[in-house]
């Protein structure tokens, strides 16, 4: 079943959900997540994932002189495995 058809069936089942198409080139976070997923699906292939430096949620405090340093972390967790 094509992904689009599956998504439409799932949305109908959930109710009250709307979809908005965003071209892949305009959604860098989705592109990065798709590349990370491909790394998990094909671990033997080399993949380059560019990381952009931006906040998804703006910081609560805008104090840059707080003695802390910025750290970027990407966590990838396996949630299900098939036997």
SULJO-V38794 format. One record per backbone hydrogen bond with DSSP energy under -0.5 kcal/mol. NH is the residue of the N-H (numbers start at 1). CO is the residue of the C=O. Records with the same first field share a line. If there is no record, write none. Layout:
NH: CO, CO
This chain:
6: 2
7: 3
8: 4
9: 5
10: 6
11: 7
12: 8
13: 9
14: 10
15: 11
26: 23
27: 24
31: 27
32: 28
33: 29
34: 30
35: 31
36: 32
37: 33
38: 34
39: 35
40: 36
41: 37
42: 38
43: 40
45: 42
49: 47
50: 48
52: 50
54: 52
64: 62
79: 77
